[in-house]
Amino acid sequence: DNERWSGVPFIMKAGKALETQQTIVRIQFKKAPPNSLFGDQPQNELVIRIQPNEAIYYKILAKMPGLTQRARDVQQTVLDLDLKRRFELKRTPEAYEKLIHDVIQGESHNFVRRDELEEAWRIFDP
């Protein structure tokens, strides 16, 4: 809670028993004013797809390349990191598959301590 984030809406949507099972974090940035340099354009958006098919992509307005292009010659484009395609994976582990594997291997780096978990519950479920 500080001046920089004051008035910025955070919207969380969740549901159970939906047709699709997915976890996505979507950050939509403010639209530029309609009378700005580029006119009325779609807003930039950062999307982090956690499951299924992990990916990060950033929808942005980009100036079209070239010497003859004008300042208003912009187009929405996507910077895309699709992990499955980038690393040529045949499959990625299911949601808890990696965690169960880490437990079996004795790895604890993906798990929180008890006091951290209790504090998280205190904040989110007062």
PyMOL commands that set and color helices and strands:
alter all, ss='L'
color gray80, all
select helices_A, chain A and resi 3-5+83-86+97-105+114-124
alter helices_A, ss='H'
color red, helices_A
select strands_A, chain A and resi 23-28+45-51+55-63+74-82
alter strands_A, ss='S'
color yellow, strands_A
deselect
rebuild
show_as cartoon
